[in-house]
Amino acid sequence: MTSSSFSNCQKPIKYGRGKYAHVELVPQPSDDPDDPLNWPRWRKDLNLFSLLVMVGLIGGMKTVFITTAGSLATHYRVSNMAIGALTAGPLMVSTLTSLVGSIVAKLYGKRPVYLISTLFLFFGTIWNMTAGDNYGSCLGARVFQGLGWGSFETLVMGSIQDTYFEHERNLPVSIYNLLTITTTWGSPLLGGLASSNAKSFTSQFRIINCLYFLALPLLAFGAPETVFDRSRATITPLPILGLDGRRPRRFRHRRNMETAVEYIKKMKPLSFKASITISTVLQVPRAIIAPTTCLLFVLTFIPYGALWGLTSSVSILTTPAPISLDVSLTGTMMTGPWIIASLVVGGFCFYRGLYERFTKSVSYLIISTGGILSLTGLLSYGLGIHNFMTADPGPPAPFFTSNTAGQISLPLLSLQLGILAGGTYTLDTITRPLLARSASFTSSSIAVAQRSIGDMHSGVIILRNLAAGVFVLAMPNAFTVYGALKSVVIGLGTTQVILTALTMTLWWYLDESIWRADGRVMGLVDLKLLKQSLNFFDAD
């Protein structure tokens, strides 16, 4: 650090470097060079890149069947609901490994969880390459993939928090969010093309497996343990600046070799272990049932689940005659969700780079805008398709007549799905600010607050993925009965309006009561000592 000052208790306060020399570092690092906050920037970025490669592969795995679901029902001779299970199954299974992985990471660190999860992913994708002719085998492979990707969904943001200071996180978090959107909703464009040329969905898994030649070495040697107990940190003398420059070249070369060997030695599968206590094990389960976590889930689960359910059912509508859309063209319908969601998230990342907090008016504007976009996309897509459907859809009758099929605008459907995606990700931007406000109210220190934010955010992800799995599994049934899709989207839209109004009202009138309830459920501090007068929207 470039400078430090002393508080009343003579504890040094550390500041940043260069243009951030006036910025107090949050969190405060220890004096131990092994503290991830003290790592050189290249090491932090290498760790991030290693994790992001895996995040990208997982995003592609999630939506791998969007373009081929319609043809797979015929190929495997199973129902559309059974094909939906190929996406819903791993989504729902991932909620279990997200929970278990978050708990294990607190006890043994994140690195062993990442490594074990990667083995599940690798085995699942290898298995999927050979599952082209057997539905049960394909479903089993997908379950293994879900077991693998769950931990990455809840732990990567924590790894970013472990290694970057608060003033450094906006760019890494922005890259992470945009990469997740691009690989999740953009990969079907390439996946459909690959499946069309190879005449088999397994070609997508062959491509993913080829990318493991990059991902596995990076994770093994570029992603060290980031969990660090600063209360037990040691003080190690820092190297004297300029000393290496005065050494002969052969000694500098030997020192570089020693540094490389020492770096490899530190890349152990297990290098962190905490005391196993009931309170530590229950931190994440408690966070899942905290009121703020539940309210965020209530606010966002319908748009999130509807987006997954409708996109996973796209090829069920477009593959059969009379539309008979090619697999590669089906993938282009994800252009809307990909571009609009990226613009929304990128815009908010830019906003956060300029303004560190969401004001009350901006936050309510975000919720209102997200709700309107979600409602618009959901109703326009569902009611639009209903208007063209025949009175007796489903096998053996087609969903559309030859006349109505010619009137359907696929770019318009893509735009409508994009509007739904834009609303979903707009609502998602309020998640961490609200969690941060609750944590700042109930936590006794910055470290406890950051832990609480991570735990509650994991809870929101777990609950939403569970809901998404249910939507993906159930949505194909809405297309088999005439009028069912219309009833579903109207019912979901009405429910979303009611839930949005309810949650906003609760946060407006009972914000501090909700935060106190969070503290009680999570067992953080003695709430009698807490006195806060700010509304949760006034600070982030």
N, C-alpha and C positions, 0 to 999 in steps of 0.2 A: 504494500500500500504506500501511497505517496505521503500521507500525512495522517496524524491522529491527534486527538485531544482527550482530555480526561474528564469524566463525570464526577459527581460528588463522592462516589465510592472508589475513585481512582482507577476505574476500569477504562482502558483506552477505547475510543470510538474511531473506527477505521473508515476512511473515505476512498473514493475511486481514484482513477488515474486520468491524466490528460484533461480533456474537456469535462470529465466527470469528477474532477478533483474536489468540487464543492458538494458532491452528492454523498450523503451518509449511506454506507453499504447496508442493505437489507436483503437477507439476514447478515448479521455480523459474523465474519469468518473467524476461525481459530488461527493460531500461529503455526499449525502443523501443515507442512507442504503437501501432505497426502489428503488434506481436506479438499473435496471436489471444488469448493468455491475458490480455492487457491491454485487450481490447475492452470497451466498456460492455456491461452485461448485455442490453440490448435487441438489440444487434447479434449477440451469441451466440445468443440465442433466435430471432431472425429467421433466422439461418443454419440452426439446427436445424429450425425449422418448414418452411423451404424444402425441405430434404432429406427430411423426414418425409412431405411431400405426395407426393413421388415414390415413397417407400417404400410408401405406401398404395396408389398406383396399381399398382405392381408386384405387391403381394400379391394384388390382385384379378385381375390377368392370369394369375397362376400357376394358380389354381383355377377359371378361367373355364369349363372344360369338364367339371367334376365333375357338374353337373346335366344336361348335354346329351349326354354320351358315348354313352349307349344309343341315342338317336334318331339321332345323327349317323352311326352305322354303317349304318343303313338309308338315311339321306339320301344319303350319299356312295357307298353300295354297296361298302364296304370292310370288312375284318375288324375285330374289336374291338382287336386288337393295333395295327393301323394308327391307330385312333382314340387309343389310348394314346400313340402317338408324338407326338401334338399337345401332350401335356404332357411326355412324356419327352424329346422333342427339344430344346426350349428349356432344360430343366433341365440336360441334358448339355452343350449348347453354352455355357451360362452358366459352366461350369467353366473353359472356355478363356478367356473374357473376364475372369473373376475373376482368373485368373493374370496375364494380360497387363496388365489394368488396375492390379493391385497393383504390378507392376514399373514401369509407365509413371508411376504416381503418385509413386514415389520419385525419378524423374528430372525430371519436369516438373510435379509437383503434382497435386492431386486435381481441381481445377476443370475443366481441359480434358478429363479423363476423364469427369467427370459430364456435361459438355455434349455430347460426342460420343456417349456412351451414351444420352442423352436423345433425340438425333436418331434413333438406331436404334429406340428404343422408339416414338417418334412415327410414324416411317415404318411400323413393323410393325403398329401398331394401325390406322392409316389403311388399310393394305393389307388387314387382316383384315375391315374393313367391307365390302369388295367381294369377299370370298372365300366367299360363302355357297353357291355352286354348284360349286366346284372344289376338290377335296381337295388337290391339289398346291399350288395357290395358298395355301390355308389353312396348310399345313405350312410353306411358305416364309415366310409372314408371322410364324408362330410362331418360326421360327429367328431372324429379325431381332429379335424381342422378347427372346429369350434372349441374343442378343449385347448387348442394351442393359441388361438387369437384372443381369447378372453382376457388374459393377463396384460397383453400389450395395450388393450383399450383403456385399462384403468391405471397403468403404471408409467406410461411414457411421459405424461404431463408431470408426474412426480419426479421423474428423472431430470426433466428440464428445470424443475424447481430446485432440485438438489445441486445443480451445477452452475446455474446462472443467477446473478443477483437480480433483484426486482427491476432495476432500470435497464437490464440487458434482455429481459424475457420477451418483450413484444415481438421482436423479429423471429426468434426460434418458435414461439407459439404460433405466430402467423404462418410460418412455413409448414409447421405440423398440421394446422387446420386446413390449409389450402391443398397440401399433399393428400390428406385424407379424403377430401371432397373429390379431387381429381382422379385418384385411383379407384374410388368407390363408384362414382357416377360417370367418369370419363372412360374407364377401362372397357365397358361394354361396346364402345365404338370400335376398338381394336379386337376385342374378344369375338364379336359377331363376324368380323372379317376373317379372323383366323379359323373359326369354326366352319364358316361357309366354304373356305378354300380346301380345308382338310376333310370336309364332310363328317366331322366328329367333334363333339364338345371336348373330348379329352385333349385336343391340341392346345387348349388354353392352359391346361395343367402341365403340359410338356414345356411350354414357354416359362411358366412360373418356376418349374424345377430347374431350368437352365439358369435362371436368375439366382438360384441358391448358391451357385458357384461364387457369386459376389457376396451374397448376404451372410453365409455361414462364416467365412473367414473374418469378415468385418465384425460380426457379433462376438466371435471368439477372442479376437485380438484388439478390437477397437472400442468395446463397450465394457469398461471395468465397473466394479461396484461403485455406486454413487451414494448409498446410504452411509452416513458418517455420524458417529456420536461425538459431538464437540465437547461434551462434558468430560470426556476421557482423552481429549487430544493432547499430544505431546508437543513440546516446544523444541524444534530442530533448528540449529543454526543455519541461516541462509548462506548460500555461496557468496564469496567476495566478488563483487563486480569487477570485471577486467582481468581476473586471474587467468582464465583460459587463454586470453589473448597473448599472455606473456610466456605460455608454455610452448615447447617445441611441438611441431606438427605431429610427431609420432605419439607424444603423450596425449595430445588432443584427440587423435584417432582412437587411442586406447580408452580414453574417457568416454567417447561416444559409444564404443562397443560395450563398455561396462554399463552405461546408461540404458542401452537397448536391452541388454540381458536382464538388468534390474526391472525394467518395464515388463518384460515377458514374465518374470517370476511373480510379479504382482497380479497377473491376470489369472488368479485362481478361481475355480468355480464357486468356492465358498470362502469368503474373507470377512464376513460380518456375522455376529451372533449376539442377539439381545436376550435379556432375561425373559423367560416365558412366564407371563402372569395372566390371570383372567382378565384384568382390565385392558391389557394390550390386545389380547385375542378378540375381545368384544368391541374394540374401537370402531371397526368398519360395520359390523352388524347394527350397532347402536346408531351410527350415522345414517344408515339406510332408512331407519324408522323415525329419524328426526323430523319435526314438522316442516322445516324449510325444505328438506329433501323431498318430502312427500308433496308439498305444494308445487315445487318445480316440476315434479313428475306429472302431477295433475294438469298443470298448465301446458305441457309440451307433448304428452304421450299420444294424443289423437293425431296431430299433424305428423309427428315422427312415424307412428305406426301406419297411418294412411299412405304416406309417401312410400314406405317399404312395401306395403300390400299392393298398391296400384302399379308400381314399377315392376314388381315381380310377376304381375299378371299381364303385362303388356303383350308378350308373345302369345299368350293364350288366345287373345283376340285377333292378333294380326297374322298368325301362321295359317289357320284353317282357311279354306275357300269361303267366300269369294275374294277376300283380300289377298291371301297367299303371299304375304310379304316375305322376302328373302331374309335369312338370318342376319346378314350384314347390314341390311336396311333397318331391321328392327333395332339394332344397336344405336343407330343415329337418333332414335327417339329419346335417348338419354342426353342429347346435346343440351336441351333446355334445363334439366336439373343441374347438369354440370356447370354450365356457364352462369346461370342466374345465382346458384348457391355460391359459386366462387366470387362473383361480383359483390354479393352481400357480405360474405366473410372478409373479403379483401377491403371493402369499404369501412367496415368496423375496425379492422386492424389499423387502417390509416387514421381513423378517428382516435383510437387509443394511443397512437403515436403522438398525436397533438394534444390530447386532453387525457389526463390520468384518471379522471373519475367521471361517472355518469351522474348528471344532476337529476333531480326529481322529474323535471319536465321531459328531459331526454329519455329517461328510463320508461316513463309511461308512454311516450311516443313510440318507443321501440316495441313495447308489448302490444300496443294498439295496431301498429303497422304490421307486426308479425301475425296477429290474429286476423286482420283483414286479408292479407295475402294468402294465408292458409285457407281461409274460408272461400276466397275467390277461386283459387286453384282447385280445391276439392269439389266444389259445386259445379264449376264450369266443366271440368273433366267428366265427372260422373253423370251429370244431367245431359251433357253433350253426347256421350256414348249411348245413353238410354234412348235418346230421340231417334237414333238410327237402328236400334236393335229390333229383331223380329219378335213377334208375340210368343214364340216358342223356341228360345235359344237353347243351345247345348246339343250334344250328340243325340241322334244323328243329324238333327237340324242345325243349320249354320247360325252364327250369331247375327249375321246381316244378310240382306238380299243383295243381288248383284247391283240393283239400282242404288240402294242406300250406301253400299260399300264404296261406290264411285264418288259419293259426295263427302266422304270422310276426309278431312285434312290432317294428315299425319304431322306436318310441322305445327299445326295449331294444337294438337294433342301434346306434342313435346313442349310447347310453350306453356300450356296449362299445368303440366307436371312440373315445369320449371318454376312457375309461380308458387305452387305448393311447396317446392323445395326451398324457395326464397323465404317464404313465411316460416317454415320450420327452422331454418338456420338463423333467421332474425330473432325468433323467440329464444333460441339457444344462446344468443349473445348475452342475455341477461342472467344466465346461470351463475357464472363465477362472480360477478359483482354482488349479487345477492348473497351468495355463500360467504364471500369475503366480509360483508357487513355483519352477518350473523356471527361469524367467527371472531371478528374484532370486538364484538359486544360480550361474548361469553368466554374468551380465552385470556389466560393470565400472562401470556407472552407471545411474541411473534412466532416462535417455533411451534407453540401449541396451536396458534391460529392457522398457520400454514398446513399443519397436519390435519386439522379439522376441515379445512377447505378441500384438501385432497380426498379425505374420507367421504365427505358428503357428495363431492363430485362423482366419485366412484359409485356411490349409491344411486345417483341420478342415472348414470350410464347403465348400471345393472338393471334397474327397473324399466328403463326405456327399451333396452334390447329385449327384455322379456315380453313387453307389449308388442314390439315390432314382430317378434316371432309369432305371436298369436294372430296378428293382422295378416301376415304373409300366409299363414296356414288356413285362415278362414276366408280371405278375400275371393279366391276362385269360386266359391259357392255363390257369390253375389252375381255372377254372370250366367248361372245355369237356370235361374228362374226369372221370368220377365217381370220387371218392376222392382226386383230385389236391390239392384245397384242404386236405383233412384232413392229407395227407402233408406239404404245404408248411408249414402252421402248426406242426405237431408238430416238423418238422425245424428250422424257424427258432427255435422256443421252446427246444428242446434245445441248439442251437448257442449261443443267447444266454446260457443258464445257464453253459455251459462257458466262454465268452469272458469273462463277468463275473467268474467265479471266478478265471480265469487273470490278468486284468488287476489285480484287487485283490491277488492274491498277489504279483505282480511289484512293485507299488507298496509293499507292506508290507515286503518283504525286500530289494529292489534299488532303492529310490528314488534314492539318491545316485548309483548307477551309471548309472541312466537319465538323470539330470540331466547327468552328465558326458558321456554319449553325445550328449545334445542340444547341449552346448557344442562338442564335436568336429565334429559334422555341420554346425552353423551357423557354425563358425569365429569364436566370439565372443572368448574371452580365454584366457590361459594358465591352464589348469585346475589346475596344480600350486599356484597361489597361493590356490586356493579351499578353505576349510575351513568346512563347515557341519555342525552337529550336530542341527538340528531336522528332524523328519519333515515331509514336504510338507504334511500335514494340519494342522500346528500353526500355520500362518500363511497368510494369503491375499495 
